Amino acid sequence: MRHPYFEQLRNEGLLSQESFDRIKQQESGPFSVHWELKTLLYAGVLMLSTGLGILVYKNIDSIGHQVILLFIALLTAGCLGWCDRHKAPFQYEKVVSPNAFFDYMLLLGTLSFLTFVGYLQFQYEVFGNRYGLATFIPMVVLFFLAYYFDHLGILTLAITNLALWMGVTVTPKELLSNTDFDNETIIYTYLLLGLLLLAAAYASTRLHIKSHFFFSYHHYGVHLTFIALLAAYFHYDFGASFLWLALLLVVAWLLYRRAYRTGSFYFLLLCVLYSYIGLSGLAVRTLIQMEDLAAAYLIFIYFIGSGIGLILFLSDLNKSLKRHDHL
Amino acid sequence: MIIYNLKWLSNLLLVNEVGNKHQEGLLSEEELKNIKKEYPVGFYSPNIFVRAGMFLLTLVISFFSSALISLLFAEAGIVDSPGWLVFLGIGNYVVLEAKVQANYHYRSGVDDALLWISAGLFSGAFAWAVSNSNLANILTAAFVFVLSLTLGLRFIDRLMALVSYLSLLALIFFCWQETGSFGTSTMPFILMGFSAAAYWLFKRSTAFAGNKYYNNSLRLLQVASLLSLYCSGNYFVVKELGDLLNGSKSSSLPMGWFFWMWTVGLPVSYIAIGVSTRNRIILRSGLLLITAAALTYRNYYQLMPVELALSLAGVLALAFAYFFKKYLAIEKYGFTSRPASSRNEKEEPPMESLLIAETFSETGKPVVDDGAVFGGGEFGGAGATGKY
């Protein structure tokens, strides 16, 4: 046995003989390569879908390209068809996936579908100049697949496509590098998207339609709403900016209460940190009006004091929630 | 040496192990509660997200405290020197010791942040002080090694242990480099020898019961030494690093066959050894390094364009995974493709789906043609559809 602990615990009477035997049996069980194979599946899907995605564009003028297109179409149909045959029957609550291979075949089918549609638009302009339609249709299909097959990964892809359709991006990398937040249209789009996702999150749990999708919707919804509100706060001056800050605090309070009720440390932390950024913005913007070296001292002291205060607050929160901690 | 209460520390190891088994549903809630009562842990270790928040806030507090003190003393003209950084480092370190000893912080975010800030300040001050010496590299590497080893041992920090291993590797590298052209040409073998010896030492020490507090650190060090063993003999690393050091542009390496064997053969040996000895660390290192071997090979010999290589490798990986999944669905030779434990998945964050969104969200967008010409219609992957 790997750890002498359990023998010790059994001898001390803290562990029943049955539990001890169960642990012993599990420890002497076979060597599982489950995670290794799963990583390999992920790598395989990543390489194949990336490879095909480039291959089809590089061969536009050759005869081979029709073959590649056909291959992608067959791959899509094959994967989705296979998954449809092997899936568990649909239900409104969580359906346990048959196995990891099923999940990744579904992902491969979905990705090759996206490549296929993207290529049709690029080469044949099937949607003409209606670019909205070119992102709308994949989005609808993605949402349908996510619900039909109960796949969280495809749901997040659907959410990113929803953002794409609205003209913005949501993945952290893109959000940080490519987004210009000093633009009213973008700020409002993000706000709308964030609120939409929050609504979807609450609808999922309230109506008991795939309530385990809550986290994915809520995760993106919370981040986008807060980022949009902060961007709006820093975009405007004086009167309007206070309005946005007030709105930020109201949203933070509502989300905070819900996160506290469900014991979710992750969302509590997000509420606390995003409101802290907003309030610190207010403090710095106010103090900087002084145009004096004293302002620097005050700002430094503000950050030291508020930081210590917030640590104590988090520490308290940790204590009061420890009994039922979740994500 | 260790700053923490040793009794609590060993209770924590036990309680963690029991907690894992409880999550897998192997023992009852009642038993877990009794064990926790019998083996108390008095550390202050908040939830992981609270830890992350405290880490960030401690960085903010420490930064602005340093800024405030520096501003106060700016007139005196003593701020602009390595000594000032040492002073700030000591300040952070004193708070760290106090928090851990008086308030029993253990992985609370506060201690993590202070540990790294003070280590950074001390190292920065030292590097600054010796920057004009012609032995600056050697001295800095030696200092970082001693510092991170001390802190790693005292605070049982995995990442500190990793830093100390890497700085020792750097120290050996810089010292050997001093011996001139002989040093440069024998460098790979010195580093290989060192890595292999280090792996052997870490592996032996992990099994040693007296080291139980350092088990996690030692496991990470095993991975690090396996990877550095590979990198020391990897064709790309040896050739490009040699060129960089000599300022030359070579077209091939002396003893190139040896380094190619090392590049391709070592990952395969890792996997073989990992499988035959049921050693997950070696097995996973080998799987990771297969990718490195493939990329190295591709860098010098391009049999086919990258997109075709990717597609073929993808089909192969999927076929391989499918075959072994089926083959090992029933246990064979002590291996299984089923998960080892029936861990309650509700408790785990859906990281996989976030990873999928991050890596696949570009799929379907047109690729801008960079003018590269594809070499014909030799497309081999089409047969794969039959499987699905």
Contacts between the chains, C-beta under 8 A, distances in Angstrom:
chain1	res1	chain2	res2	distance
A	3	B	17	5.5
A	5	B	14	4.9
A	5	B	17	5.6
A	5	B	18	7.1
A	6	B	21	7.9
A	9	B	14	7.9
A	9	B	18	7.3
A	9	B	35	6.3
A	12	B	38	7.3
A	14	B	31	6.6
A	14	B	34	5.4
A	14	B	35	5.0
A	14	B	38	5.9
A	15	B	27	6.6
A	15	B	31	5.9
A	15	B	35	7.4
A	16	B	27	7.8
A	16	B	28	7.8
A	16	B	31	6.7
A	19	B	26	6.3
A	19	B	27	4.0
A	19	B	28	6.9
A	19	B	31	6.0
A	22	B	26	4.7
A	22	B	27	7.4
A	23	B	21	5.5
A	23	B	26	5.1
A	23	B	27	7.1
A	26	B	21	7.8
A	26	B	24	7.1
A	26	B	26	6.1
A	26	B	340	7.9
A	26	B	341	7.1
A	29	B	336	7.7
A	29	B	340	6.9
A	30	B	331	4.5
A	30	B	334	5.1
A	30	B	335	5.8
A	30	B	336	4.2
A	31	B	278	4.9
A	31	B	334	5.6
A	31	B	335	5.2
A	31	B	336	7.2
A	32	B	335	7.8
A	32	B	336	5.3
A	32	B	337	7.4
A	32	B	338	6.4
A	32	B	339	6.1
A	32	B	340	3.8
A	33	B	324	7.1
A	33	B	328	6.8
A	33	B	335	6.0
A	33	B	336	7.4
A	33	B	337	5.9
A	34	B	336	7.7
A	34	B	337	5.9
A	34	B	338	6.1
A	34	B	339	4.4
A	34	B	340	6.8
A	35	B	339	7.9
A	36	B	283	7.0
A	36	B	284	7.0
A	36	B	287	6.3
A	37	B	321	4.9
A	37	B	324	5.9
A	37	B	325	5.6
A	37	B	337	5.7
A	39	B	287	7.4
A	40	B	287	7.7
A	40	B	317	5.3
A	40	B	320	6.5
A	40	B	321	4.3
A	41	B	317	7.5
A	41	B	318	6.7
A	41	B	321	4.8
A	42	B	355	8.0
A	43	B	291	7.9
A	43	B	314	7.8
A	43	B	317	5.5
A	44	B	313	7.8
A	44	B	314	4.8
A	44	B	315	7.5
A	44	B	316	7.6
A	44	B	317	3.3
A	44	B	318	3.9
A	44	B	320	7.9
A	44	B	321	6.2
A	45	B	314	6.9
A	45	B	318	7.1
A	46	B	314	7.3
A	46	B	359	6.3
A	46	B	360	7.6
A	47	B	310	4.5
A	47	B	311	7.1
A	47	B	313	5.0
A	47	B	314	3.5
A	47	B	317	6.6
A	48	B	310	7.2
A	48	B	311	5.6
A	48	B	314	2.8
A	48	B	315	6.0
A	48	B	317	8.0
A	48	B	318	6.7
A	48	B	381	7.9
A	49	B	314	7.4
A	49	B	360	7.0
A	49	B	363	5.8
A	50	B	307	7.7
A	50	B	310	5.5
A	50	B	314	7.8
A	50	B	363	7.9
A	51	B	306	8.0
A	51	B	307	4.8
A	51	B	308	6.8
A	51	B	309	7.4
A	51	B	310	3.2
A	51	B	311	3.2
A	51	B	312	7.6
A	51	B	313	7.7
A	51	B	314	5.8
A	52	B	307	7.8
A	52	B	311	5.7
A	53	B	307	8.0
A	53	B	363	6.0
A	53	B	364	7.4
A	53	B	367	6.6
A	54	B	306	7.6
A	54	B	307	3.8
A	54	B	310	7.5
A	54	B	367	5.3
A	55	B	307	4.6
A	55	B	308	6.6
A	55	B	311	6.1
A	55	B	374	7.9
A	57	B	366	6.2
A	57	B	367	4.2
A	57	B	369	6.6
A	58	B	305	7.5
A	58	B	307	6.3
A	58	B	367	7.4
A	58	B	369	7.1
A	58	B	372	7.0
A	58	B	374	4.6
A	59	B	374	5.6
A	59	B	377	7.8
A	60	B	369	8.0
A	62	B	374	7.1
A	62	B	376	7.7
A	62	B	377	6.2
A	63	B	377	6.3
A	64	B	374	7.9
A	64	B	376	7.4
A	64	B	377	3.4
A	64	B	379	6.1
A	67	B	377	7.0
A	67	B	379	6.4
A	67	B	382	7.2
A	68	B	379	6.8
A	71	B	379	7.6
A	71	B	381	7.4
A	71	B	382	5.4
A	71	B	385	7.3
A	74	B	385	5.1
A	75	B	385	6.2
A	75	B	388	7.9
A	78	B	385	5.0
A	78	B	388	4.4
A	79	B	388	5.7
A	81	B	388	7.9
A	82	B	388	4.6
A	99	B	325	7.4
A	100	B	325	7.7
A	101	B	321	7.1
A	101	B	322	6.1
A	101	B	325	5.5
A	104	B	318	7.7
A	105	B	388	6.4
A	107	B	356	6.8
A	107	B	360	7.6
A	108	B	318	7.7
A	111	B	360	6.0
A	111	B	363	4.8
A	111	B	364	7.8
A	114	B	363	4.8
A	114	B	364	3.4
A	115	B	363	6.1
A	115	B	364	5.4
A	117	B	364	6.4
A	118	B	363	7.8
A	118	B	364	3.6
A	118	B	365	6.0
A	118	B	366	6.2
A	119	B	366	7.4
A	122	B	366	4.4
A	138	B	364	6.6
A	152	B	350	5.3
A	152	B	352	7.4
A	152	B	353	3.8
A	153	B	352	6.4
A	153	B	353	4.5
A	153	B	356	3.7
A	153	B	357	7.4
A	154	B	356	7.9
A	155	B	353	6.9
A	156	B	353	4.7
A	156	B	354	6.5
A	156	B	356	6.1
A	156	B	357	3.7
A	157	B	356	6.6
A	157	B	357	6.1
A	157	B	360	6.2
A	157	B	361	6.6
A	159	B	357	7.2
A	160	B	357	5.5
A	160	B	361	4.4
A	169	B	361	7.8
A	171	B	357	5.9
A	171	B	358	5.2
A	171	B	361	5.1
A	172	B	358	6.9
A	173	B	358	6.7
A	174	B	361	7.7
A	215	B	349	7.7
A	215	B	350	5.9
A	216	B	350	6.6
A	216	B	353	6.1
A	219	B	354	7.6
A	265	B	47	4.6
A	265	B	48	7.5
A	265	B	49	4.0
A	265	B	50	6.0
A	266	B	49	5.0
A	266	B	349	7.7
A	268	B	49	7.4
A	269	B	49	4.5
A	269	B	50	6.8
A	269	B	52	6.8
A	269	B	53	4.8
A	272	B	53	6.7
A	273	B	53	6.4
A	273	B	56	7.2
A	296	B	71	6.6
A	297	B	68	6.9
A	297	B	71	6.9
A	299	B	64	7.9
A	300	B	64	4.6
A	300	B	65	7.8
A	300	B	67	5.4
A	300	B	68	4.1
A	300	B	71	7.1
A	301	B	64	8.0
A	301	B	68	6.8
A	303	B	60	5.7
A	303	B	61	7.1
A	303	B	63	7.9
A	303	B	64	4.1
A	304	B	61	5.5
A	304	B	64	5.1
A	304	B	65	5.5
A	304	B	68	6.8
A	307	B	57	4.7
A	307	B	58	7.5
A	307	B	60	4.8
A	307	B	61	3.9
A	307	B	64	7.4
A	308	B	61	6.1
A	310	B	53	7.9
A	310	B	57	5.4
A	311	B	54	5.5
A	311	B	57	5.1
A	311	B	58	7.1
A	311	B	61	7.6
A	311	B	110	6.9
A	314	B	46	7.4
A	314	B	50	5.2
A	314	B	53	5.3
A	314	B	54	5.9
A	314	B	57	7.6
A	315	B	46	6.9
A	315	B	50	7.6
A	315	B	54	7.7
A	317	B	50	6.9
A	318	B	46	4.1
A	318	B	47	5.8
A	318	B	50	4.6
A	321	B	47	7.7
A	322	B	47	7.5
A	325	B	47	5.6
A	326	B	347	7.6
A	327	B	347	7.6
A	327	B	349	5.2
